[in-house]
């Protein structure tokens, strides 16, 4: 399924381009007082941009090769009486294509990685990851966007910041096993129709897959497969203020990675959320939203557990010439990836990037997730837990093609499962040298 979705998105990129579509949060450069409405972050399928305005480019083909070396503290969190430390070396080539016309925007990135451990060479792994995205104007007032990200990796800590969304997530990241082989796939498609000067409706479909390999590192974890859909309405009250409502349906299935006699659990949820977005600047948005959610957790042969719970979102996104910032918060009932059951999840994420000078750049990122069980206990479920992660990096351009980066990453988790137990802290210090090139398209 993951391969099919990825190939489908890649084929979409080969379609003739027909239009330009704004980025999430209206940060593309379109004027907020034009006839064309923006897509407020609570309903946009596209996350906030992570690059600064000065780094934004289009119509180019680029490639790079990064040589990364570092030291992992506590490679197997929670296993054994003492932590296992390893040196880690990664060679990662990357190719990217970004093509823009006045009617479309298409991007494609492929980044394999060759990972080597010392002295645990048995963990050596070849990673594969790719991302494809399309934004397409079907008519002057109808926009279509789609995207797919596929990753088969043993190292879930990427040097780049993850994109942050301003809406309710379809699935919430839960337990993180940084160096356990796993396959993930996230795909979406969205259609928006501006049927009046200040009114827009739209529809979205999404799917998400997380599949751990059957290894000792995945003991007590659960694979998850989620899918869902959404519909929304938004109204522009003033050139800079939007209100609206969205309905979202999601269904998540969790199955044990290692057969242990525990049956699959299915969680379905229906959410209705109202929101308000104000564009403080052309490239800065603030959004607030709240609503209600009905959930049902099913695991045979137990009776279903049902209930109502509040849901909420808040987000701030800003893309300046030399600075980008994204902050988000969400509360909803969901089934965290890697665990089984229904949980109230509070998730806060933040990322920032500063281009300090022409040659120096720094980034900061962090995430906190808290899980609390809301339904009756089912086989394999836990009372709850939390995850705290953070990263910081500083990089310098050393010429037209060479750059150097230092990075620190930290992870703390507290869950009552074998994979995360007595020693839940992991950190990774690394340095990398990257050779890169870029060529314009159509010139």
N, C-alpha and C positions, 0 to 999 in steps of 0.2 A: 504493500500500500504506500509506504513512504517513497519508494522509487517511482511509482506511478504518478504520485502527486508532484514530485519534483520535475519529472519529465513534462508533465502537463504545463507547469508554470514556465518551463524553458521554451516550450512551443508557443505559448502566449506571447513571449517576447519577440518572436519572429513575425508576428502579425503587423500589417502596415500601421504606422502611427497616425492617430487622428486628433490628438488634443493635449492640452496642458491642464493638469489638475493640481490643486493646491496641496501642500503638505499638511500633516497633522497640526492642529492648533493654529492654522492660518499663518504659518511661519515661512511661507514660500516667497513672499515678496508681493503677493497680490494685495491691492488696496482694500482696506476694510470698509470703504464707503462706495465701492463699485456695485454694479447691479449683480455681479456674481457673488453668491453667498459662500462663506467659508464653511468648512466641516469642523465644528467644535470638537475638542479632544474627547469628551465623554462618548461620542458616537463614532469617532474616526478609527478605522482599522489600522492606521499608520501611527507608529510611535513618534515621540518628539525627536527632532534631529539632534545627533550627538556632535556633529562637526560645527565649528564656528562659521559665521558668515563669510569670513575671508578664505575659509577652506572649501567652501561649496563650489563644486565644478560640475560641468555637464559636457556631454559629447567627447568622451575620451576613452581610450583603452589603456589600462595600466597593469603593471605586474610588479612583484617583489619577491625577494627571498630573505627570510629572517632566520638568524642563527641565535637561539636562545639557550642559555645555560643558567641553572639555579640550584637551590637546595631546598628540599622538602622536609619540613619538620612534622613527624607523625604521619607517615604515609598511610597507615591503616588505623584510622581513628577508632578506638574502642576495642581492638583485638589484642589480646595478650596482656601481660602485666607491665610492659614497658613499650614506649613508642619506638617505631621503626623509621629511621631517617635515611634518605636517599638523595643522591645527586640526580638531577633531571636535565636532559639535553633534548632540544626540539629544533628540528629543521622544517620550516614551513614556507613553501612557495605559495603565492597567491596571484590569481588573475582576476581582473574586474573590467566590466564594460558598463558604461553609463551613456545612454543615448536619449537625447531630448529634442523634440520638435515643438512647434507652437501648439501642438495638439496631443502630445503624449510624452511619457517619461518611462523608460525601461532600464532596469539595472540587473546585472548578473555578476555573481562572485563565486569563485571556486577556490577552496583553500585546503588541500591535503596537508598532513603533518606527519613527520616521522619522529616518534618519541622514543628516547632511550633512557633506561634507568641504570644506575650504578650504585650498589653492586647487584640489585635485583633485576638482572637482565631478562629474566623470564617474563617480566611485565612489558617488555618492548612492544610497541603497538604502532600501526599505521592508521592514522585518523583520516576521515573524509568529511568534508562539510561543504555545503553550497547554499546559496540564497538567490532567489529570482523574484522580481517584483515588476508589476506593470500598473501604470495609471493611464487611463484611456478615456477620452471625451467622445461619447457616442453621438452627442448632439450638443448644441450650445448650452443646454440645461440638464444634461444627463451624463454623469460621470461613473466610470467603472474602475475599480482597483482590485488587484489580486496579488498574492504573494505566497511563497513557500520557502521554508528553511528546513534543511535536512542535515543532521549531524550524526556520525558514527564515530565515537571517540572514547578514549580512556582518560581524557583530561578535560574536565568540564570548566576549568578556569581559563578563560580566554584572555589574552592581553587587552582586548578592546572592551569598552563599556557596552553593556547590554542596553537595548532600546527600552524606554519606559513609556507605558501607555497611560492615557488619562481616563480610561473607562474601566468597567468591571471586567476582570480577567475571566476567560472561559475555564481555565484551570490554574490553580495556585501552586507555584513551586514549593515543594516540601523538603524532604530529606535530601541532602546533597552528599554523594559519595564521590569526591573529586577525581579519584583515580580508578574507578570501577568501569569496565567497558559497558557502554550503553548506546542505544539508538534513540534519537528523538526526531520528531517531525511536527512542524507547526505550519498550517496552511489556512488561508482566509480568502474570501471573495466578497466584495461589497459594491452595491449599486445605489447611487444617490440621484434623486430627481428633484430639481428646483421647479416646482409646478406653478409658483407665483413669485412676484417680486421679492417677497420677504418670507417665503415658506418653502420648506424642503422635507421630503420623506425619503426613506431608504430602507434597504434590507441587507443583511449580512449572513454569511454562513462561515463556520470555522471548524477546524478539527485539530486535535493534538494527540501525539503518541509519545510515550516514554516506555522503553523496553530495556531492562537490565539483562546482561548476560548471566547465565547460570553459573555463578562463581561464588566462592566463599565470601567475597566482599559484599555480595548482595543478600546475604542471609537475613531473613526477617523483612525484606523489602517487597514492594508490590509494583508490578507493571500497571500502567494506566492507559486508557484509551478514551478520549473524550470527543464529543461532537456537540454542535449546537447551532443556534440561529438567533437572529435578532431583527427587530424592526424599530424604526425611530421616526420621530417628527420633531422638527426644530423651526423656531420662528425668530426672525431678526427684529428686535424691538427698536434698536437704534443702529447706526453704522458699526458700533463697537460692542453691542450687547445682544446676546442670544439666550433664549430659553427653549426648553424642549423636554421630551420624555422618550424613554426607550424601554422596550420589552425584550427580555433575553431568556431563551430556553437553553439549558445545557444538560447533558447526560454523560456521566463518567462511570466507567467500569474499571474496577481494580481486581487484579488476579495475582496470586502468589508467584514470585519469581522461581522459588524452589518449592516443589510440591510438598505440602505439609498437612493436607487434609482439610484446609480452610477453603470454603467455597467463595466464588466470585461475589463481590458486593457491587451493587448498582445504585448510584445517587443521581436523582433527577431534580432539577431546580427550575422554578419560574420566577423571574424577577421583573418588577416594574420600578423604574427609577426616573425621577424628575431632576432636571439640572439647570444651572445658570452659568453662563460663560461671559466674561468681559475681557476685551482686548485692551490691556493697559497701554500697549504700544502696538505698532504694526506687527512686531515679531514677539510679542509677549502676551500670554493668555493666562487667566486665572479661572478655574472651574470648581464649582461645588455642586453636589448632588446627594439625594437621599430617596429612599423608597422602602419597599417591602419585598420579601422573598418567601416563597413556599417551597419546601424541600420534602423529598421522600427517599428514604434509604431502605434498600431491599437486599436481603441475603437469605437464601433458602437454607433451612426450612423455617426460619424465624419470621414472625409477622412484621410487616413493614413499619418503620418508624417515620412519623410525619410531624410537621410543625411549621410555624411561621417565625421569621426572624427579620430584623431590620437590615438594610444594606445602605452603604454610603460610599462616596468617592470625594476626593479633593485632589487638585493637581495645579501645578504652576510650571509653565514652559517658557523659556526665553532663549532666543538665538541672536546674539549680538555680533558685531563685526569680529571681535576677538574673544568672545566668551559665549559659551552655551551652558544652560542650566535646565534641569528637569527634576521635579519633585512630585511624588504621587503618594496617595494613601487610599486604601480600599478596605471595606469590611463586607464580608458576605459569608454564607455557608457554602462550603465546597469540600471536596475530597483532595487533600494535598497529594502531590505526586510522590510516590514512594511509600505512602501509608494508606490504610484502609479505614473507612468510616466517614461520618459527617462531622465537620468541625466548623466552628466560627473562627474565621481567619482574619486577623488584622495584619495588613502588609503595608510597610512603608519603604519607599525606594527613593534614592537620590543619586544624581550623577552631575558632574560639572567638568568642563574643559576650558582651560585658559591658554591662549596663545600669548605668552608673556612678552616675547620679543619676536623678531623675525626668525630666530633660530631655536628658541626655547619654548616648550609646551609642557603643561602639567595637567593631570587628570585626577579626580577623586570620585569614588563611587561607594555606595553602601546600601544594604538591604536588611530589613528586620521583618521576620514573619513569626506570628504567634498563633498557635492552634489550641483550641479548647473544644472538647467533645460536646455536642449538643443533643445527640440522639442516644438511645439505649445502647449499651455495650453489645457489640457483635464480635464474632470470632475473629481474632487477629487485630482488633482495634486497640488503641492506646488512649489514656486520658487526655493527652495533648503534648505539647512541646514547643520549642522555639528554635529559630535559626538566626544567627547574626553573622553577616559577612561584610567585608570592606576591602577596598583596594586603593592604592595610590601609586602614581608613576610620574616620572619626569623624563623628558626626552629632548635631544638636541639634534638639529639638522647639521650635518658636517660637510655639506657640499650639495651639489645638485642631485646626487643619487644615494648618498650614504646618510644614515641616521643611527643614533644610539639611544637606548631607553633603559632606565632602571625602574624596577617595579617591586612592590610588596603587596601580598594578598594574605588575608586572614579569614578564618572560618571557625565559628563556635556553634555547636548544636547540642540540644538537650532533648533526647527522645528515649523512651524506654524500649529500645529494640537492640538486638545484638550488634547490628552494624554501627550503632552510635551508643556507646555505653560509658566506660569508666574514664576514657581519655578523649573527650570530644573536640579538642582544639587542634587545628591544622594551620600551618602557614607556609608560604612559598616566597622566597626572595630570589630575584632573577635579574639578569642583564641580557640585553639583546642588541645585535647589530643587524641592520636591515639595508639591503640594496634594493632600490626601487626605480622604476621608469614609468613614463606616461607619454602617450601619443594622442594627439587630437583626432577625432573622427570626422570624416566628410570634409577635410581641408587639404 
